[in-house]
Amino acid sequence: MLAYYQLLGSMMGFAPPEWVALGETGGSTPAPGGPPAGGPPIAGGALTDWTTVVGTGPFMLTDFVIGSSMTLVKNPDYWQNDERYPKNKLPYVDTLKQIAIPDSASALAALRTGQVDMWTDMMGAMTMKQGETLAKTNPEIQIINLPRPGGSVMPRVDKAPFNDIKVRQALQLTIDRASIAKNYYSSSKYAKPVGLISPEIKGFTTPYEQWPADLQEQYSFNIIKARDLMNDAGYPNGFKTTCIASSDQDMQLLQLVKSEFMEIGVDMTIDQMDPGTYRSVQGAGNYDVSFSDGMAGLVWAVSNSLMIYVSTYAPSSNVGYVNDPVYDKMWADWNAAATDTEFKNIANEMDMYGLRQHWSITLVPSSTPVACQAYVKGYSGEIMVDPIWGGAVRARLWIDKSLKK
């Protein structure tokens, strides 16, 4: 699994220059031997027209219906063989159809009746409770729980009142993680706090059980201590603030955080907006607090997680506007590291340092169940929501026809 996370961090898409130029000019036909000559404009440009998609992936897009489905067929010229069976050319399946089923009850019914082969993270997250129910009602269906990051409330630490670490510590102490895990996620397994990096990425972060006692205490649920810290910081009656959030995030979870903050007098207004507006407002830095339902215990490439607190990445990744020379120095050391041991040691140091600064008010991680029929083979729990790596995973899936029959 770790190899997957490291690989994902180094993957990127490449496109031929003549295709990119086609989109830039709005031309319809590439000129021989180079970028296209001018042509009649194409609505939206070639780069947004699915019929002009090009690439070297395992599948070719043949049909796309917005909000409904997309159909892909095997790329006969795909360059890779299966690492597990080197003589086998990929992909295995001839046709792959991904369908959108907005209603989870309908999606579960389709899975139970064999109308779909898999319910993946590409279809939208299945809840842990749905996964547990499915395991009881349909034990023949394979269920693999993928790690999912937890939510984070990320304040602008460059301005009052959040530039005072006592305020941030107080807010951290209001989060009842055990209650969230048990009552919201229905699983006490995820009651422990995490830093930026998921404990699933072994060696790059320190598990909660190994944190120093004083740090564990800072992430406990302690309203009395939180009120004392607020009083010491000069806010005995709390204060008002506003948190921006995207409408496609977990608003119910954010409302829970809002109610817990109120226990120490912090009245947080939630400014919910559409995803595009949210990104624009965040990019301009026009907020006091920003919410994300997936920024604690990240399962990204480790470098992508660590850069969240690097000063030069504000506000694109560093939405809290953290500017800490000690952390920035560690980031420079990370980029100069040459061995696996060095990378692990520096990552642990950076993650622990960030935890002590309380730059994020973190909730708890959870998991996303992925379900597939017993006859689907070749799947080992890889995350498939990423369009590049997702295609690579699907290329290695195959159907046991005898089992399906």
C-alpha positions in Angstrom: 0.0 0.0 0.0 2.8 2.4 0.8 4.3 1.9 -2.6 1.0 3.1 -4.0 1.0 6.3 -1.9 4.6 7.1 -2.9 3.9 6.4 -6.6 0.8 8.5 -6.6 2.9 11.5 -5.5 5.1 11.2 -8.5 2.5 10.7 -11.1 1.3 13.3 -13.5 -0.4 13.6 -16.8 1.3 14.3 -20.1 -0.3 15.6 -23.3 1.0 15.9 -26.8 1.7 19.6 -27.7 -0.4 19.5 -30.9 -3.4 18.5 -28.8 -2.8 21.3 -26.3 -2.3 23.8 -29.1 -5.6 22.6 -30.6 -7.4 23.5 -27.4 -5.6 26.9 -27.2 -6.5 27.9 -30.8 -9.9 26.4 -31.0 -8.9 24.8 -34.3 -10.5 21.6 -35.4 -7.8 19.8 -37.4 -4.1 19.5 -36.4 -1.7 20.7 -39.0 0.7 18.1 -40.4 3.9 17.8 -38.4 3.1 20.3 -35.7 0.5 22.5 -33.9 -2.8 23.1 -35.7 -3.5 25.9 -38.1 -6.4 28.2 -37.1 -9.8 26.9 -37.6 -13.4 27.4 -36.7 -13.8 27.9 -32.9 -15.0 24.9 -30.9 -17.4 25.6 -28.1 -15.3 25.1 -24.9 -12.2 24.2 -26.9 -10.8 20.8 -27.7 -9.4 20.3 -24.3 -13.0 20.2 -22.8 -14.5 18.1 -25.5 -14.5 14.4 -24.5 -14.5 13.2 -28.1 -11.0 14.6 -28.6 -9.5 12.9 -25.5 -6.1 11.4 -26.1 -3.6 9.5 -23.9 -1.5 6.4 -23.3 -3.7 4.8 -20.7 -5.2 1.3 -20.6 -8.7 2.4 -21.8 -10.2 4.7 -24.5 -13.3 6.7 -23.8 -16.1 5.9 -26.3 -19.2 7.4 -24.7 -19.8 10.0 -22.0 -23.2 11.1 -20.6 -22.9 13.9 -18.0 -24.2 12.8 -14.6 -25.0 9.3 -15.9 -22.2 7.2 -17.3 -19.0 6.8 -19.2 -17.9 3.8 -21.3 -14.4 2.9 -22.0 -12.9 0.1 -24.1 -9.5 -1.7 -24.0 -6.6 0.2 -25.6 -5.0 -2.4 -27.9 -1.8 -0.5 -27.9 -1.4 -0.2 -24.1 2.2 -0.5 -23.2 2.2 -2.3 -19.9 2.0 -6.0 -18.7 0.8 -7.3 -15.4 3.6 -7.2 -12.8 2.1 -10.2 -11.1 1.9 -12.2 -14.4 4.6 -10.6 -16.7 3.4 -12.5 -19.7 -0.1 -11.0 -19.5 -0.8 -7.9 -21.5 -3.0 -5.3 -19.8 -5.9 -4.4 -19.5 -7.8 -7.6 -19.0 -11.4 -6.4 -19.5 -12.6 -5.4 -23.0 -15.2 -2.9 -21.8 -15.5 -0.8 -18.7 -18.6 1.2 -17.9 -18.7 3.6 -14.9 -22.2 4.6 -13.9 -23.4 7.4 -11.6 -26.1 6.3 -9.1 -26.8 9.3 -6.9 -29.1 7.5 -4.5 -27.2 5.2 -2.2 -30.2 2.9 -1.7 -30.4 2.3 -5.4 -26.6 1.7 -5.6 -26.8 -0.9 -2.8 -29.7 -2.6 -4.6 -27.8 -2.7 -7.8 -24.8 -4.3 -6.1 -26.9 -6.9 -4.2 -28.7 -8.0 -7.4 -25.5 -8.2 -9.4 -26.3 -5.3 -11.7 -23.0 -3.7 -10.9 -19.7 -5.4 -10.3 -18.1 -2.9 -7.9 -19.1 0.1 -5.8 -15.9 2.1 -5.6 -14.8 5.5 -4.2 -15.4 6.8 -7.8 -19.2 6.4 -7.3 -19.2 8.4 -4.1 -18.4 7.2 -0.7 -20.3 4.3 0.9 -20.7 4.9 4.6 -19.2 2.6 7.2 -22.6 1.7 8.4 -23.7 0.7 4.9 -20.6 -1.4 4.6 -21.3 -3.1 7.9 -24.9 -3.8 6.9 -23.9 -5.1 3.5 -21.4 -7.5 5.1 -24.2 -9.0 7.2 -26.8 -9.3 4.4 -24.5 -10.3 1.6 -21.4 -12.1 3.0 -20.5 -13.2 -0.5 -19.7 -9.6 -1.5 -16.1 -8.6 -0.9 -15.7 -5.4 1.3 -12.4 -3.6 1.7 -12.2 -0.6 4.0 -10.0 2.1 2.6 -8.5 4.8 5.0 -10.2 8.1 4.8 -8.8 11.4 6.2 -10.7 13.1 8.9 -12.0 16.7 9.0 -10.1 19.8 9.9 -11.0 23.3 10.9 -8.0 25.4 9.7 -7.9 29.0 11.1 -5.9 31.8 9.7 -3.0 31.6 12.3 -1.5 34.8 11.0 -4.1 37.0 12.6 -6.0 37.4 15.9 -7.4 35.6 17.7 -6.0 32.5 16.1 -2.4 33.7 16.2 -2.5 32.9 19.9 -1.6 29.2 20.5 -3.7 29.2 23.7 -6.8 29.8 21.6 -5.9 27.0 19.2 -5.2 24.7 22.1 -8.5 25.6 23.7 -10.4 24.8 20.5 -8.5 21.5 20.2 -9.7 20.5 23.6 -13.4 21.0 22.8 -13.4 18.2 20.2 -14.9 15.0 21.7 -13.2 12.6 19.3 -14.5 9.5 21.1 -18.0 10.6 20.8 -17.6 11.5 17.1 -16.1 8.1 16.3 -18.8 6.2 18.2 -21.9 8.2 17.5 -21.1 9.8 14.1 -19.0 7.2 12.4 -20.4 4.2 14.4 -16.9 2.9 15.0 -14.7 3.4 18.1 -11.8 2.2 16.0 -11.2 5.8 14.7 -11.4 7.6 18.1 -7.7 8.5 18.2 -6.4 11.9 16.9 -3.9 12.0 14.0 -1.5 14.5 12.5 -1.2 15.4 8.8 -0.1 11.9 7.8 -2.2 8.8 8.0 -1.0 6.1 10.4 -1.6 3.7 7.5 1.6 5.1 6.0 3.9 3.2 8.3 7.1 4.8 9.5 6.3 8.3 8.4 4.3 9.4 11.4 4.1 8.5 15.1 1.0 6.6 16.2 -1.1 8.2 18.9 -0.1 5.5 21.4 3.5 6.6 21.1 2.9 10.4 21.6 4.4 12.0 24.7 1.9 12.1 27.5 1.7 15.9 27.5 0.8 15.9 23.7 -1.9 13.2 24.2 -3.4 15.5 26.9 -3.5 18.4 24.5 -5.7 16.3 22.2 -8.0 15.1 24.9 -11.6 16.3 25.5 -11.3 18.8 28.4 -13.8 21.7 28.4 -12.6 23.0 31.8 -9.0 23.2 30.6 -10.2 24.8 27.4 -12.0 27.5 29.3 -9.0 28.2 31.4 -6.9 28.7 28.2 -9.4 31.0 26.7 -9.4 33.1 29.9 -5.6 33.2 29.9 -5.7 34.3 26.2 -8.0 37.2 27.1 -11.2 35.7 25.7 -13.2 34.6 28.9 -16.5 35.1 27.0 -15.3 33.7 23.7 -15.6 35.5 20.4 -17.3 35.3 17.0 -15.8 34.1 13.8 -16.8 32.8 10.4 -15.9 29.5 8.7 -16.1 29.1 5.0 -17.2 25.6 3.7 -17.9 24.0 0.4 -21.4 22.6 -0.1 -20.0 19.3 -1.2 -18.3 18.8 2.2 -19.8 17.2 5.3 -22.0 20.0 6.6 -23.4 17.8 9.4 -20.0 17.2 10.7 -19.1 20.9 10.6 -22.3 21.7 12.5 -21.1 19.2 15.2 -17.8 21.1 15.4 -19.7 24.4 15.7 -21.7 23.1 18.7 -18.6 21.9 20.4 -16.9 25.3 19.9 -19.9 27.0 21.6 -19.0 25.2 24.8 -16.2 27.8 25.3 -18.1 30.7 23.8 -16.7 30.6 20.3 -19.6 31.4 18.1 -18.7 30.2 14.6 -20.9 31.2 11.7 -20.8 28.8 8.8 -20.6 30.4 5.4 -21.6 27.6 3.0 -20.9 28.2 -0.7 -20.7 26.2 -3.9 -17.3 24.5 -4.6 -16.2 27.0 -7.2 -16.9 30.0 -5.0 -15.3 28.3 -2.0 -12.0 27.7 -3.9 -12.0 31.4 -5.1 -12.6 32.8 -1.6 -10.0 30.5 -0.2 -7.5 31.4 -2.9 -8.0 35.1 -2.2 -7.6 34.5 1.6 -10.9 36.1 2.4 -11.8 34.1 5.5 -11.1 33.6 9.2 -11.5 29.8 9.2 -11.6 27.2 6.4 -13.2 23.8 6.8 -12.2 20.6 5.0 -13.8 17.2 5.7 -10.6 15.4 4.7 -7.3 17.0 5.9 -6.3 15.0 9.0 -4.5 11.7 8.5 -3.9 12.2 4.8 -3.4 9.3 2.5 -1.6 11.4 -0.2 2.0 11.2 -1.0 3.9 12.3 2.2 5.4 15.4 0.6 2.0 16.7 -0.4 0.8 16.3 3.2 3.8 18.0 4.7 3.7 21.1 2.5 0.4 22.1 4.0 2.2 24.1 6.7 5.0 25.4 4.5 5.0 29.2 4.3 5.6 29.5 0.5 2.5 27.4 -0.2 0.0 29.9 1.3 -2.8 29.9 0.5 -2.9 27.2 -2.2 -2.0 24.4 0.2 -1.2 26.3 3.3 -4.8 27.7 3.9 -3.9 28.6 7.5 -1.2 31.0 6.4 1.4 29.3 8.7 4.7 31.0 8.6 7.1 29.2 10.8 10.9 29.2 10.1 11.5 26.0 12.1 9.0 24.1 10.0 10.3 25.7 6.8 13.8 24.6 7.7 12.6 21.0 8.2 10.9 21.2 4.8 14.2 22.2 3.3 15.8 19.2 5.0 13.1 16.9 3.7 13.8 18.1 0.1 17.6 17.5 0.7 17.1 14.0 2.1 18.6 11.0 0.2 17.6 7.9 2.1 14.4 6.3 3.2 15.5 6.6 6.9 16.1 10.3 6.5 12.7 10.8 4.9 10.9 8.9 7.7 12.8 10.7 10.5 12.1 14.2 9.0 8.4 13.4 8.3 7.9 12.3 11.9 9.6 15.4 13.2 7.5 17.7 11.0 4.3 16.0 11.8 4.9 16.0 15.6 6.0 19.7 15.4 2.8 20.6 13.6 0.7 18.7 16.2 2.2 20.8 19.0 1.5 24.1 17.2 -2.2 23.2 16.7 -2.4 24.9 13.3 -5.4 22.6 12.5 -8.2 21.7 14.8 -8.5 18.1 13.8 -11.3 15.5 14.1 -10.8 11.8 13.5 -10.1 9.7 10.4 -12.6 7.1 9.2 -12.8 4.7 6.3 -14.6 4.3 3.0 -15.8 0.8 2.2 -15.3 -0.5 -1.4 -17.5 -3.4 -2.3 -17.1 -5.9 -5.2 -18.6 -9.1 -6.3 -16.8 -12.3 -5.5 -16.0 -12.9 -9.1 -14.1 -9.7 -9.4 -10.4 -10.5 -9.1 -7.1 -8.5 -9.0 -8.3 -5.9 -6.5 -6.3 -5.4 -3.3 -7.7 -2.3 -1.8 -6.2 0.4 -3.9 -7.8 3.8 -4.0 -9.4 4.5 -7.4 -10.8 8.0 -7.3 -7.8 9.4 -8.9 -8.4 9.4 -12.7 -4.8 8.4 -13.6 -4.0 5.8 -11.1 -7.6 4.6 -11.1 -7.3 3.5 -14.7 -4.1 1.6 -13.8 -5.9 -0.2 -11.1 -8.9 -1.1 -13.3 -6.5 -2.4 -15.9 -5.5 -5.2 -13.5 -9.0 -6.3 -12.7 -10.4 -9.4 -14.3 -13.6 -11.4 -14.1 -13.7 -15.1 -13.0 -16.4 -16.2 -15.5 -17.0 -19.5 -13.8 -17.8 -17.8 -10.5 -20.0 -15.2 -12.2 -21.9 -17.9 -14.0 
